[in-house]
């Protein structure tokens, strides 16, 4: 069930995208936990036809693990929690005690931009943005403003491959799953002068000062484990 293929974030079968974060403490424990997850899942049958894929990413910080699971519906995930989740959690915690499960958020895919014939990503950048109060229209408007800012740039940032924007189920969060050729390419894009991402250009100032914008975080990850139904990878 393991796969080295990157997930398709825009797969139309996905009805619910779940992202969660664990803290494990050290790079060594990141590796141990990823292997424990792989062993735990491979010992069991795939839990649900409506689980399309499950991927784990190691944080550049040497501490965090990001989990991304693709479900046909939120109801399918709820059924998994009732019947299959706890036994997996218990086995992983026995293998690697002391894991801190920080947060789980549910999202729905909204809009993607993908570079044609892009290379295999070497880095995944997760941008999480939180807004004051619930307002689905505000979330969509903000994402659309990001695309307008990107389209207004004279040249795309070298190394960027894709951006997949998701709207939070509670209508107060946005998550961008962005693929880059490397962590260095992303860092260089943030530091580059001119009118690119994070610059003082008017279009980006509009994005950064959007009404109700509360906070944002940017974290870099490397794909560490992919699990799919048998025969799918």
Beta strands, then each sheet from edge to edge (+ up, - down):
strand 1: 16-23
strand 2: 51-59
strand 3: 64-71
strand 4: 100-114
strand 5: 123-131
strand 6: 160-168
strand 7: 173-180
strand 8: 213-227
sheet 1: 1+ 3- 2+ 8- 5+ 7- 6+ 4- 1+
end
